[in-house]
Amino acid sequence: MNSGGELVYMSAKQVAEYLDLNEKKVYAMANDRVLPATKITGKWLFPKVLIDRWVMDSCHSGMLTDRLLITGSDDPLLSMLVARLMAQVGSRELISYSATGSRLGLELLAKGYADVCTLHWGSMEDRNIRHPALLKGYNNHQQWIMVHGYSRQQGLIMRADMHHRCQEEDKVISLPWRWVSRQGGAGSQQHLEHWLLKQGARLEQLNVVLTAYSERELAGYIARGDADIGFGCQSVALESGLHFVPLIKESFDFVMPQSIYFRRQLQQLFTMLSTGNTRQMAALLGGYDLTDCGQLLWSAS
């Protein structure tokens, strides 16, 4: 292969030289969504980092086919399932889950640093609009598909002594409580801001004292008394001994390139999600509904 230098995006001609292919073959592979590419104003562009990754993935027993890197939204059930999968495969493979928030996870997916991104950007009622709209803002979304994981209850998390004062949504905002927010780009923060908007309020009106970078970090601050209230999922509240007021039934979904969907580790994860043991685990954690798990929700093609 010819050197691609420090190129970020390559033309079809450069890819043909880099891979020692006929240029017409490169165009055909791009049109068939075999090569990772995006078309801008009628011209194909190929992210070099994804071309290199495609080559590695194409190798027989290649470096990247023995691992699955999941990023995006934080979720206790998914963390437990990944830990169980790793216990099954031992040191033969790597299945890793790094909770970064929805938007950062999609950025990592677009750059080829992750195989799968989880997100929860909309309620069950509007996820078919909000989730695709979010995905279309990222490079290479043309190669992505979205698969339903499960639904979760999302809402207010607080200590037991505060629960009775959180039953009227419009009054919660006016109370002088210390809030924990999430980082920008997290699905829970998006839900909080959307909920505030419906109440005719803004984030700046809350007494935000801390920012958490995961659901469990948020619950920890409240459980220790460092803050009073935050926005997150029911399972996180229950595992921390906190109380919960449900506000939204949200869709927790998986996004991946089409070529990743059939990767062995991901299919193992989806199989595990459909088992009775997982449903029992979800019931113990609280707030989950695994109906239609694994259903294809969206494809750009």
C-alpha positions in Angstrom: 0.0 0.0 0.0 1.1 3.5 -0.7 1.5 5.8 2.3 -1.6 7.9 3.2 0.6 10.3 5.2 -1.3 12.5 7.7 -4.5 12.6 5.7 -7.8 12.8 7.6 -10.1 12.4 4.6 -9.1 10.7 1.3 -10.5 10.9 -2.2 -11.5 7.9 -4.2 -8.2 8.2 -6.2 -6.1 8.3 -3.0 -8.0 5.3 -1.6 -7.4 3.4 -4.8 -3.7 4.1 -4.6 -3.6 3.4 -0.8 -5.3 0.0 -1.2 -3.8 -0.8 -4.6 -7.3 -1.0 -6.1 -9.0 0.1 -9.3 -10.7 3.5 -8.8 -13.9 2.2 -10.2 -13.8 -0.6 -7.7 -13.5 1.9 -4.9 -16.6 3.8 -6.1 -18.5 0.5 -6.3 -17.5 -0.5 -2.8 -18.5 2.9 -1.5 -21.9 2.8 -3.2 -22.4 -0.7 -1.8 -21.5 0.6 1.7 -18.6 -1.8 1.9 -16.0 0.9 2.4 -16.6 3.5 5.1 -17.3 6.8 3.2 -19.5 9.8 3.1 -20.7 11.8 0.1 -20.6 15.6 0.4 -21.8 17.7 -2.5 -21.7 14.7 -4.8 -18.1 13.8 -3.9 -17.1 10.7 -1.9 -14.8 11.3 1.0 -13.1 8.4 3.0 -12.0 8.9 6.6 -8.5 7.4 6.7 -8.8 6.1 10.2 -11.9 4.1 9.2 -10.2 2.8 6.1 -7.4 1.5 8.2 -9.8 0.0 10.7 -11.8 -1.6 7.8 -8.5 -3.3 6.6 -7.8 -4.6 10.1 -11.4 -5.9 10.5 -11.2 -7.6 7.1 -8.2 -9.7 8.1 -8.8 -13.3 8.9 -8.7 -13.5 12.7 -7.7 -9.8 12.6 -6.7 -7.7 15.6 -10.1 -6.2 16.0 -12.4 -9.1 15.5 -11.6 -10.5 18.9 -12.9 -7.4 20.7 -15.9 -5.3 21.0 -15.7 -1.7 22.3 -18.9 -0.2 23.5 -19.3 3.5 24.5 -22.0 6.0 25.0 -24.8 6.2 27.6 -24.4 4.8 31.1 -26.6 1.9 32.2 -26.3 -0.5 35.2 -27.9 -3.5 33.3 -25.5 -3.2 30.4 -22.6 -3.0 32.8 -23.6 -6.2 34.4 -24.2 -8.0 31.1 -20.7 -7.0 29.8 -19.1 -8.2 33.0 -20.9 -11.6 32.6 -19.8 -11.9 29.0 -16.2 -11.2 29.9 -16.4 -13.9 32.6 -17.5 -16.3 29.9 -14.8 -15.5 27.3 -12.0 -15.1 29.8 -8.7 -13.8 28.3 -9.5 -14.9 24.8 -11.4 -11.8 23.8 -12.1 -8.2 25.1 -15.6 -6.8 25.6 -15.3 -3.3 27.0 -17.9 -0.7 28.0 -16.9 2.9 28.6 -19.8 5.2 29.6 -19.1 8.6 28.0 -22.5 10.1 27.5 -24.5 9.9 24.2 -22.9 12.6 22.2 -19.3 11.8 23.0 -20.0 8.2 22.3 -21.3 9.0 18.9 -18.2 11.1 18.2 -16.0 8.1 19.1 -18.2 5.9 16.9 -17.9 8.3 13.9 -14.1 8.4 14.3 -13.8 4.6 14.5 -12.6 4.5 18.1 -15.7 2.5 19.2 -17.7 -0.4 17.7 -21.1 0.4 19.3 -22.6 3.4 20.9 -25.6 3.4 23.3 -27.9 6.3 23.6 -31.1 7.5 25.2 -32.0 10.8 23.6 -35.8 10.5 23.4 -38.9 9.1 25.0 -40.5 5.9 23.6 -43.0 8.1 21.9 -40.5 10.3 20.0 -37.4 8.2 19.7 -38.1 7.4 16.0 -37.7 11.1 15.3 -35.2 12.3 17.9 -32.7 9.4 17.7 -32.3 9.5 13.8 -32.1 13.3 13.9 -29.2 13.1 16.3 -27.4 10.4 14.3 -27.6 12.3 11.1 -25.4 15.0 12.6 -22.3 12.7 12.6 -19.9 11.7 9.8 -20.4 8.2 8.4 -23.9 7.9 9.8 -24.8 6.5 6.4 -23.1 3.2 7.4 -24.9 3.0 10.8 -28.0 1.1 12.0 -29.9 1.5 15.3 -31.2 -1.5 17.3 -33.5 -1.3 20.3 -32.1 -2.4 23.6 -34.8 -1.8 26.1 -36.8 1.0 27.7 -36.0 2.6 31.1 -37.8 4.8 33.5 -36.1 8.2 33.8 -36.9 10.8 36.3 -36.0 12.6 39.6 -33.6 10.9 42.1 -33.6 12.0 45.7 -33.3 10.8 49.3 -36.3 9.3 51.1 -37.0 12.3 53.3 -37.5 14.5 50.2 -39.7 12.1 48.2 -43.1 13.5 49.4 -42.1 17.0 48.3 -41.4 15.8 44.7 -44.9 14.7 43.7 -45.8 18.0 42.1 -43.4 18.7 39.2 -44.0 22.4 38.9 -43.1 23.0 42.6 -39.8 21.0 42.5 -38.0 23.7 40.5 -38.8 26.4 43.0 -37.4 24.6 46.0 -33.8 25.6 47.1 -32.3 22.2 46.7 -28.8 21.4 45.6 -28.9 19.8 42.1 -26.5 17.4 40.5 -26.4 17.9 36.7 -24.8 15.7 34.1 -22.2 16.7 31.5 -23.3 18.3 28.3 -24.1 15.7 25.7 -25.4 13.1 28.2 -28.9 11.7 27.5 -30.0 12.4 31.1 -29.0 16.0 30.8 -30.9 16.3 27.6 -34.0 14.8 29.4 -33.6 17.3 32.3 -33.4 20.3 30.0 -36.4 19.1 28.0 -38.4 18.5 31.2 -37.5 22.0 32.4 -38.6 23.5 29.1 -42.0 21.9 29.5 -42.2 23.5 33.0 -41.3 26.9 31.5 -38.0 26.9 33.3 -34.3 26.9 32.4 -31.2 25.1 33.7 -29.8 28.4 35.0 -32.7 28.6 37.5 -31.5 25.4 39.3 -29.0 25.5 42.2 -26.5 23.2 40.4 -23.6 22.4 42.8 -22.0 19.4 41.1 -21.6 17.8 37.7 -21.6 14.0 37.4 -20.1 12.1 34.5 -22.1 8.9 35.0 -25.5 7.9 36.4 -23.8 6.2 39.4 -21.7 9.2 40.2 -24.8 11.3 40.3 -26.6 8.9 42.7 -23.4 8.7 44.9 -23.4 12.5 45.4 -27.0 12.4 46.6 -26.6 9.3 48.7 -23.7 10.9 50.6 -25.5 14.1 51.1 -23.3 16.2 48.8 -26.4 17.1 46.8 -30.1 16.7 47.1 -31.6 15.9 43.7 -30.7 14.9 40.2 -32.1 13.4 37.0 -31.4 9.8 36.1 -32.7 6.2 35.7 -34.7 4.3 38.2 -32.3 1.4 38.5 -29.4 3.7 39.6 -31.7 5.3 42.3 -32.7 1.9 43.7 -29.2 0.4 43.9 -28.1 3.5 45.9 -31.0 3.2 48.3 -32.6 6.4 47.0 -36.1 7.3 46.0 -37.4 8.0 42.5 -40.2 9.9 40.8 -40.7 8.6 37.2 -41.2 11.3 34.5 -40.2 9.7 31.2 -40.2 6.2 29.7 -37.2 6.4 27.4 -35.7 4.2 24.7 -32.1 2.9 25.4 -30.8 1.9 22.0 -27.6 0.6 20.3 -26.0 2.2 17.3 -23.3 0.5 15.2 -21.9 0.3 11.6 -23.7 -2.4 9.6 -20.5 -4.4 9.4 -20.4 -4.6 13.2 -23.9 -6.0 13.7 -23.0 -9.6 13.0 -19.8 -9.5 15.1 -19.8 -12.5 17.4 -19.5 -10.6 20.7 -22.4 -8.3 19.9 -24.6 -11.2 18.9 -23.7 -12.9 22.2 -24.8 -9.7 24.0 -28.1 -9.5 22.2 -28.7 -13.2 22.9 -28.0 -12.7 26.5 -30.5 -9.7 26.6 -33.3 -12.0 25.5 -32.8 -14.7 28.2 -34.9 -15.3 31.2 -32.0 -14.6 33.5 -31.5 -11.2 32.1 -35.2 -10.4 32.4 -35.0 -11.4 36.1 -32.0 -9.3 36.6 -33.8 -6.3 34.9 -36.8 -6.8 37.2 -34.5 -6.8 40.3 -32.8 -3.6 39.2 -36.1 -1.9 38.5 -37.4 0.4 35.7 -36.6 -1.8 32.7 -38.9 -3.2 29.9 -37.1 -5.6 27.5 -40.1 -5.8 25.1 -38.9 -5.8 21.4 -35.2 -6.1 22.5 -33.0 -6.5 19.4 -35.5 -4.9 17.0 -34.0 -2.9 14.1 -35.3 0.6 14.5 -33.4 2.6 11.9 -31.0 2.3 8.9 -29.7 5.1 6.8 -29.7 2.9 3.7 
